[in-house]
Amino acid sequence: MPSTEKLDTHHKALTLNLNASAFGSFAEIGAGQEVSHWFFVVGGASATVAKTVSAYDKEVSDDLYGSGSRYVSRQRLAAMLDKEWSQLLAQLSDSRGAHTRFFSFVDTVSARNFAGTNDAHGWVGLRFQSQPAGPPNDVLLHINMRDPSNVLQQEAVGILGVNLIYAAYYELQTEESFLAGLAEDVVKERIEIDYIDLSGPAFEGWDRRTLLARLVSGGFAEAVFFPSKGPAVPPTEALYKKALVLAPGYFGHGDPAHSEVHMRLLASAIQELQKELGDTNVSAGRVAPAGFFCLTIAPLTPNEPVVEVPDLLRRIDALLAAGGDVLLFRQGELYNMETLVNRYTQAPVRFVAGLSLIIRAFEDIYGNLEGRLLEALARLFAQNVRIYAYPMPAAELRERLKDFSASGWEWSETNGMVSATQLRHAPPLGHLFAYLLASNFLVPMQIPATLKADA
């Protein structure tokens, strides 16, 4: 067993090379052979490396792993894992299987191109045995590379790969120890992991939803995606080139009545955006707008603790059960959410929020910004962004404002309901609010017929 002392990448690779039972293959596409390189430079690689290959040419890659999928995709990663694993076992299980824990490491990445015009991201996978002749276990990751140059991104992928193999053999005690080992020296500052999938007996009892949430709570990702239907995917695959409606909120009430209200809010906003885009969106062949509920691990106020993962999952599960898709963000400000989604789409982005949340945004101090509220609004509305202001019952609005001591807001009512055009505040804040309404940055939504009937 290695020392419990924290090891750098060099010593992790060397420890694996000195482990006579770990032996495997490497297939790396798109950023050089940076992971296998570590095992060669530290010495003793013949005890660990069975084969290393870089199928960089597309025709060669298709010949090895089949055609028909994007080259940087989960489908291509899965094909690589299957091919490399079956070949490794076919070649070596008879001679070494009784005393060897085999592994296959694969990655397919799009590192920064010469012009810097591509999306620097990739898929990383590991299949390994926990004991000789044992069943395989899989780890699949989607990563975003943050370094500014191709060379640095290659280096970061190399460190991540060594971390992954080392963590699979030495740091599977808990979900926390595995993620911490995976992230060491590279994740957060240089690489973002916004998707993880685990399978096999080594991960029995581990919850995939918890792992996704921990990627955000641990600072490994800016956001992760929870679908109401189908398997989880990275945010890029849920958001790519789509017009979006984002519904931020706390969503503390998970009962069916509140869930119905939340779904009504999101559906109304999607319908509003469809109307706004008109026939041009259909004629241009674009997909229909997508809507997401948005939660954050950030506390509502600076004095509150960071939200615990079980509480987050309780609220997420209630939204999923109602049929809503969920994005979980690390940061709570709307302009930070917008920055994240603008990585993946240049189509219109619309937030939809009840009046109490909009008022809370106006009341926030934004102490991290030099320009405070004005800078926050400038960042938010710098792109093709608007906020749909959803009406609220006056009684509910009054109660919500008590939660964060908002003062100076007045309104008139229509059948017990308040719309954005009925909100008022004394100058100068009132002038700013009126300007956003008049400029159509803040779009009042009509009171839904169901709400009028309920009133």
C-alpha positions as CSV (number, residue, x, y, z in Angstrom):
1,M,0.0,0.0,0.0
2,P,1.2,3.5,-0.7
3,S,1.8,6.0,2.0
4,T,-1.2,8.0,3.2
5,E,0.9,11.2,2.6
6,K,-0.4,13.3,-0.3
7,L,1.4,12.3,-3.5
8,D,2.1,14.5,-6.5
9,T,1.6,13.2,-10.0
10,H,5.1,11.9,-10.4
11,H,4.8,9.7,-7.3
12,K,1.3,8.6,-8.1
13,A,2.5,7.3,-11.5
14,L,5.6,5.7,-9.9
15,T,3.4,4.0,-7.2
16,L,1.3,2.5,-9.9
17,N,4.4,1.3,-11.8
18,L,5.7,-0.3,-8.7
19,N,2.4,-2.1,-8.1
20,A,2.9,-5.4,-9.8
21,S,-0.8,-6.2,-10.0
22,A,-2.0,-3.2,-12.0
23,F,-1.5,-3.5,-15.8
24,G,-3.3,-1.9,-18.7
25,S,-3.6,-0.1,-21.9
26,F,-3.9,3.6,-23.0
27,A,-5.7,5.0,-25.9
28,E,-5.7,8.8,-26.2
29,I,-7.0,11.0,-29.0
30,G,-6.8,14.7,-29.4
31,A,-4.2,16.0,-27.0
32,G,-1.2,13.8,-27.4
33,Q,-0.4,10.8,-25.1
34,E,0.0,12.8,-22.0
35,V,-1.4,10.2,-19.5
36,S,0.8,7.3,-20.7
37,H,3.7,9.7,-20.9
38,W,3.8,10.1,-17.1
39,F,4.3,6.3,-16.6
40,F,7.2,6.3,-19.0
41,V,9.1,9.3,-17.6
42,V,8.9,8.2,-13.9
43,G,10.5,4.8,-14.7
44,G,9.3,1.2,-14.5
45,A,6.6,1.6,-17.1
46,S,7.0,-2.0,-18.3
47,A,5.3,-3.1,-15.1
48,T,2.2,-1.0,-15.9
49,V,1.9,-0.3,-19.6
50,A,0.7,-3.1,-21.9
51,K,0.1,-0.8,-24.9
52,T,-0.4,2.9,-25.7
53,V,-2.0,4.2,-28.9
54,S,-3.1,7.5,-30.4
55,A,-5.7,7.0,-33.2
56,Y,-5.4,10.7,-34.2
57,D,-6.4,10.2,-37.8
58,K,-10.1,10.0,-38.3
59,E,-9.9,7.1,-40.7
60,V,-7.7,5.2,-38.4
61,S,-10.0,6.0,-35.5
62,D,-13.1,4.8,-37.5
63,D,-11.2,1.6,-38.4
64,L,-10.4,0.9,-34.8
65,Y,-13.6,2.0,-33.1
66,G,-16.3,2.2,-35.7
67,S,-17.8,5.2,-37.5
68,G,-21.1,6.9,-37.0
69,S,-20.4,8.9,-33.8
70,R,-18.9,12.3,-33.2
71,Y,-15.2,12.0,-32.3
72,V,-15.4,13.8,-29.0
73,S,-18.5,12.1,-27.5
74,R,-19.6,9.6,-25.0
75,Q,-20.5,7.2,-27.8
76,R,-16.9,7.3,-29.1
77,L,-15.5,6.9,-25.6
78,A,-17.7,3.9,-25.0
79,A,-16.5,2.3,-28.3
80,M,-12.9,2.9,-27.3
81,L,-13.4,1.4,-23.9
82,D,-15.1,-1.7,-25.3
83,K,-12.4,-2.2,-28.0
84,E,-9.4,-1.7,-25.8
85,W,-10.8,-3.8,-22.9
86,S,-11.8,-6.8,-25.1
87,Q,-8.4,-6.7,-26.8
88,L,-6.5,-6.4,-23.6
89,L,-8.3,-9.4,-22.1
90,A,-8.0,-11.5,-25.2
91,Q,-4.3,-10.9,-25.4
92,L,-3.3,-11.2,-21.7
93,S,-5.9,-12.9,-19.5
94,D,-4.6,-16.4,-20.1
95,S,-1.0,-15.5,-19.2
96,R,-1.6,-12.8,-16.5
97,G,-5.2,-12.9,-15.5
98,A,-4.8,-14.9,-12.3
99,H,-2.6,-12.2,-10.7
100,T,-3.3,-9.0,-12.6
101,R,-5.9,-6.3,-12.1
102,F,-6.3,-5.1,-15.7
103,F,-7.3,-1.5,-16.7
104,S,-8.0,0.4,-19.9
105,F,-7.7,4.2,-19.9
106,V,-9.1,6.1,-22.8
107,D,-9.8,9.7,-23.7
108,T,-11.0,11.7,-26.6
109,V,-10.6,15.4,-26.3
110,S,-10.7,18.6,-28.3
111,A,-7.8,20.6,-27.0
112,R,-7.5,24.3,-28.0
113,N,-6.8,24.6,-31.7
114,F,-4.3,27.0,-33.2
115,A,-6.9,29.8,-33.7
116,G,-8.6,29.2,-30.3
117,T,-12.0,28.9,-31.9
118,N,-13.0,25.5,-30.7
119,D,-14.8,24.3,-27.5
120,A,-11.9,22.8,-25.4
121,H,-13.6,19.8,-23.8
122,G,-13.4,16.0,-23.8
123,W,-14.4,12.6,-22.5
124,V,-12.3,10.5,-20.2
125,G,-12.9,6.9,-19.3
126,L,-11.4,4.1,-17.2
127,R,-12.4,0.5,-17.0
128,F,-10.6,-1.5,-14.3
129,Q,-10.7,-4.6,-12.1
130,S,-10.7,-4.3,-8.3
131,Q,-9.2,-7.8,-8.1
132,P,-7.7,-10.3,-10.6
133,A,-10.3,-11.9,-12.8
134,G,-12.9,-9.7,-11.2
135,P,-15.8,-7.9,-13.0
136,P,-15.0,-4.6,-14.6
137,N,-15.8,-1.2,-13.2
138,D,-16.3,2.0,-15.3
139,V,-15.7,5.7,-14.7
140,L,-16.8,8.1,-17.4
141,L,-16.1,11.9,-17.1
142,H,-16.9,14.9,-19.2
143,I,-14.4,17.7,-18.8
144,N,-14.0,21.3,-19.9
145,M,-10.4,22.6,-20.1
146,R,-9.7,26.0,-18.8
147,D,-6.0,26.5,-19.6
148,P,-5.3,29.2,-22.3
149,S,-3.0,27.1,-24.4
150,N,-2.9,23.7,-26.1
151,V,0.3,22.7,-24.3
152,L,-1.1,23.5,-20.8
153,Q,-4.4,21.7,-21.6
154,Q,-2.4,18.6,-22.6
155,E,-0.5,18.8,-19.4
156,A,-3.7,19.1,-17.4
157,V,-5.2,16.0,-19.1
158,G,-2.1,14.1,-18.2
159,I,-2.4,14.9,-14.5
160,L,-6.1,14.1,-14.5
161,G,-5.6,10.7,-16.1
162,V,-2.9,9.7,-13.6
163,N,-5.2,10.9,-10.8
164,L,-8.1,8.8,-12.1
165,I,-6.1,5.6,-12.4
166,Y,-4.5,6.1,-9.0
167,A,-7.9,7.0,-7.3
168,A,-9.4,3.8,-8.8
169,Y,-6.8,1.6,-7.1
170,Y,-6.2,3.5,-3.9
171,E,-8.9,6.1,-3.1
172,L,-12.3,4.3,-3.3
173,Q,-13.0,4.3,0.4
174,T,-15.7,7.0,0.0
175,E,-17.2,9.2,-2.7
176,E,-15.5,12.1,-1.1
177,S,-12.0,10.5,-1.1
178,F,-12.4,9.4,-4.7
179,L,-13.5,12.9,-5.9
180,A,-10.7,14.6,-3.9
181,G,-8.1,12.3,-5.4
182,L,-9.5,12.8,-8.9
183,A,-9.3,16.6,-8.5
184,E,-5.9,16.9,-7.0
185,D,-3.6,19.5,-8.5
186,V,-5.7,20.1,-11.6
187,V,-9.5,20.3,-11.2
188,K,-11.1,23.6,-10.3
189,E,-8.3,25.9,-11.7
190,R,-7.4,24.0,-14.8
191,I,-10.1,21.4,-15.6
192,E,-13.8,21.4,-14.9
193,I,-15.7,18.0,-14.5
194,D,-19.4,18.6,-15.2
195,Y,-20.4,15.0,-15.6
196,I,-19.5,11.7,-14.0
197,D,-21.0,8.2,-14.4
198,L,-19.8,5.2,-12.4
199,S,-20.7,1.5,-12.7
200,G,-19.6,-1.8,-11.4
201,P,-19.3,-3.5,-8.0
202,A,-16.5,-1.1,-6.8
203,F,-19.2,1.6,-6.7
204,E,-22.0,-0.4,-5.1
205,G,-24.0,1.9,-2.9
206,W,-22.8,5.1,-4.4
207,D,-25.5,7.4,-5.7
208,R,-25.0,9.0,-9.1
209,R,-27.2,12.0,-8.2
210,T,-25.2,12.7,-5.1
211,L,-22.0,12.5,-7.1
212,L,-23.3,15.0,-9.7
213,A,-24.4,17.4,-6.9
214,R,-21.0,17.0,-5.2
215,L,-19.3,18.1,-8.4
216,V,-20.9,21.5,-7.9
217,S,-20.7,21.7,-4.1
218,G,-17.0,20.7,-4.2
219,G,-16.2,23.3,-6.8
220,F,-15.4,20.8,-9.5
221,A,-18.1,22.2,-11.9
222,E,-19.9,25.4,-12.4
223,A,-23.1,23.5,-13.2
224,V,-24.5,20.0,-13.7
225,F,-27.7,18.8,-15.4
226,F,-30.5,16.6,-13.9
227,P,-33.0,15.4,-16.6
228,S,-36.5,14.4,-15.8
229,K,-36.4,11.8,-18.4
230,G,-33.6,9.7,-19.8
231,P,-29.9,9.5,-18.7
232,A,-27.9,12.4,-17.4
233,V,-25.7,14.3,-19.8
234,P,-23.3,17.2,-19.5
235,P,-24.8,20.7,-19.6
236,T,-23.4,21.2,-23.1
237,E,-25.6,18.5,-24.5
238,A,-28.7,19.9,-22.9
239,L,-28.1,23.5,-23.8
240,Y,-26.2,23.4,-27.1
241,K,-27.4,26.1,-29.6
242,K,-30.9,26.2,-28.0
243,A,-33.0,29.2,-27.1
244,L,-33.5,28.9,-23.3
245,V,-35.8,29.7,-20.5
246,L,-34.2,29.5,-17.1
247,A,-36.4,29.5,-14.0
248,P,-34.2,30.3,-10.9
249,G,-35.6,29.8,-7.4
250,Y,-35.2,28.1,-4.1
251,F,-38.1,25.6,-4.7
252,G,-38.3,24.6,-1.0
253,H,-41.8,23.3,-1.2
254,G,-41.9,19.9,-2.9
255,D,-45.6,19.1,-2.6
256,P,-47.7,18.6,-5.7
257,A,-49.5,21.9,-5.4
258,H,-46.3,23.9,-5.5
259,S,-44.8,21.7,-8.2
260,E,-47.8,22.4,-10.4
261,V,-47.3,26.2,-9.9
262,H,-43.6,25.8,-10.8
263,M,-44.4,23.9,-13.9
264,R,-47.1,26.4,-14.9
265,L,-44.5,29.2,-14.6
266,L,-41.9,27.5,-16.7
267,A,-44.5,26.4,-19.4
268,S,-45.9,29.9,-19.6
269,A,-42.4,31.4,-20.1
270,I,-41.5,28.8,-22.8
271,Q,-44.8,29.7,-24.6
272,E,-43.9,33.4,-24.3
273,L,-40.5,32.8,-25.9
274,Q,-42.0,30.8,-28.7
275,K,-44.3,33.7,-29.4
276,E,-41.5,36.1,-29.3
277,L,-39.3,34.1,-31.7
278,G,-42.3,33.6,-34.0
279,D,-42.3,31.7,-37.3
280,T,-38.7,32.6,-38.1
281,N,-37.5,30.1,-35.5
282,V,-39.4,27.3,-37.1
283,S,-38.5,28.3,-40.7
284,A,-34.8,28.5,-39.8
285,G,-35.0,24.9,-38.6
286,R,-34.1,25.7,-35.0
287,V,-35.3,23.4,-32.2
288,A,-38.0,24.6,-29.9
289,P,-36.9,26.6,-26.8
290,A,-35.8,24.4,-23.8
291,G,-36.8,25.2,-20.2
292,F,-34.9,24.5,-17.0
293,F,-35.4,25.0,-13.3
294,C,-32.2,26.5,-11.8
295,L,-31.0,25.8,-8.3
296,T,-27.8,26.9,-6.6
297,I,-25.7,25.6,-3.8
298,A,-25.0,29.3,-2.8
299,P,-26.8,30.4,0.3
300,L,-29.5,33.0,-0.1
301,T,-27.7,35.4,2.2
302,P,-24.0,35.7,3.2
303,N,-24.7,34.7,6.8
304,E,-26.3,31.4,5.8
305,P,-24.3,28.2,5.5
306,V,-23.8,26.5,2.1
307,V,-26.7,24.3,1.2
308,E,-26.3,20.6,2.1
309,V,-26.4,18.1,-0.7
310,P,-29.4,16.0,0.7
311,D,-31.5,19.1,0.9
312,L,-30.6,20.0,-2.7
313,L,-31.5,16.6,-3.9
314,R,-34.8,16.7,-2.1
315,R,-35.8,19.9,-4.0
316,I,-34.3,18.6,-7.3
317,D,-36.3,15.3,-7.0
318,A,-39.5,17.2,-6.5
319,L,-39.0,19.2,-9.7
320,L,-37.9,16.1,-11.6
321,A,-41.0,14.2,-10.4
322,A,-43.2,17.0,-11.7
323,G,-41.6,16.7,-15.2
324,G,-39.1,19.5,-15.0
325,D,-35.4,19.4,-16.0
326,V,-33.0,21.0,-13.6
327,L,-29.6,22.8,-13.8
328,L,-27.7,23.0,-10.5
329,F,-25.3,26.0,-10.4
330,R,-22.4,26.8,-8.1
331,Q,-23.1,30.5,-8.1
332,G,-26.5,32.1,-7.5
333,E,-26.4,35.4,-9.4
334,L,-28.3,35.5,-12.6
335,Y,-25.4,37.0,-14.5
336,N,-23.2,34.1,-13.5
337,M,-25.9,31.6,-14.7
338,E,-26.1,33.5,-18.0
339,T,-22.3,33.3,-18.4
340,L,-22.4,29.6,-18.0
341,V,-25.2,29.0,-20.6
342,N,-23.6,31.4,-23.0
343,R,-20.7,28.9,-23.4
344,Y,-23.1,26.7,-25.2
345,T,-25.6,28.8,-27.0
346,Q,-25.8,32.2,-28.6
347,A,-29.6,31.9,-29.0
348,P,-31.9,34.1,-26.9
349,V,-31.9,33.4,-23.1
350,R,-34.9,34.4,-21.0
351,F,-35.1,34.1,-17.2
352,V,-38.6,33.8,-15.7
353,A,-39.1,34.8,-12.1
354,G,-41.8,35.7,-9.7
355,L,-41.9,39.3,-8.5
356,S,-40.4,38.5,-5.1
357,L,-37.2,37.0,-6.7
358,I,-36.9,40.1,-9.0
359,I,-37.2,42.4,-6.0
360,R,-34.6,40.3,-4.1
361,A,-32.2,40.8,-7.0
362,F,-32.7,44.6,-6.8
363,E,-32.2,44.5,-3.0
364,D,-28.9,42.4,-3.2
365,I,-25.7,44.3,-2.3
366,Y,-23.4,42.8,-4.9
367,G,-20.4,43.6,-2.7
368,N,-18.2,41.5,-5.0
369,L,-18.7,44.0,-7.9
370,E,-17.2,47.5,-8.0
371,G,-20.3,48.8,-9.7
372,R,-22.7,47.0,-7.4
373,L,-26.3,46.7,-8.8
374,L,-25.5,48.6,-12.0
375,E,-22.6,46.4,-12.8
376,A,-24.7,43.3,-12.1
377,L,-27.5,44.5,-14.4
378,A,-24.9,45.4,-17.1
379,R,-23.4,41.9,-17.0
380,L,-26.8,40.3,-17.1
381,F,-28.2,42.3,-20.0
382,A,-25.0,42.5,-22.1
383,Q,-26.1,39.6,-24.2
384,N,-29.5,38.6,-25.7
385,V,-31.2,38.3,-22.3
386,R,-34.5,39.4,-20.9
387,I,-36.4,38.6,-17.7
388,Y,-40.0,37.5,-17.9
389,A,-41.7,38.8,-14.7
390,Y,-44.3,36.4,-13.6
391,P,-47.2,37.8,-11.6
392,M,-47.8,36.8,-8.0
393,P,-50.7,36.8,-5.5
394,A,-50.5,40.0,-3.4
395,A,-50.7,38.1,-0.2
396,E,-47.8,35.8,-1.1
397,L,-45.7,38.7,-2.4
398,R,-46.2,40.5,0.9
399,E,-45.1,37.4,2.9
400,R,-42.1,36.8,0.7
401,L,-40.8,40.3,1.1
402,K,-40.7,39.8,4.9
403,D,-38.2,37.0,4.4
404,F,-35.4,39.4,3.3
405,S,-36.6,42.7,4.8
406,A,-37.3,44.4,1.5
407,S,-38.7,47.9,2.1
408,G,-40.1,50.7,-0.1
409,W,-41.9,48.6,-2.6
410,E,-45.6,49.3,-3.2
411,W,-48.1,47.9,-5.7
412,S,-51.6,47.9,-6.8
413,E,-53.6,44.7,-7.4
414,T,-56.0,43.2,-9.9
415,N,-58.2,40.5,-8.5
416,G,-55.6,39.9,-5.8
417,M,-52.8,39.5,-8.3
418,V,-49.8,41.8,-8.9
419,S,-47.9,42.2,-12.2
420,A,-44.6,43.9,-12.8
421,T,-46.3,47.0,-14.2
422,Q,-48.1,47.4,-10.9
423,L,-44.9,47.5,-8.8
424,R,-43.4,50.8,-7.7
425,H,-40.4,52.1,-5.7
426,A,-39.3,55.5,-4.8
427,P,-36.4,57.1,-6.8
428,P,-33.7,56.5,-7.7
429,L,-34.3,52.7,-7.6
430,G,-37.8,53.3,-9.0
431,H,-36.3,55.1,-12.0
432,L,-34.1,52.1,-12.7
433,F,-36.9,49.6,-12.4
434,A,-39.1,51.8,-14.7
435,Y,-36.2,52.0,-17.3
436,L,-35.9,48.2,-17.4
437,L,-39.6,47.9,-18.0
438,A,-39.7,50.6,-20.7
439,S,-36.6,49.1,-22.4
440,N,-38.2,45.6,-22.5
441,F,-35.3,44.1,-20.5
442,L,-38.0,43.3,-17.9
443,V,-41.0,41.8,-19.6
444,P,-44.3,41.7,-17.6
445,M,-46.2,38.4,-18.2
446,Q,-49.9,38.3,-18.3
447,I,-51.8,36.8,-15.4
448,P,-52.5,33.2,-16.4
449,A,-56.2,32.4,-16.8
450,T,-56.0,29.6,-14.2
451,L,-54.7,32.1,-11.7
452,K,-57.5,34.5,-12.5
453,A,-60.0,31.8,-11.9
454,D,-58.4,30.7,-8.7
455,A,-58.5,34.3,-7.5
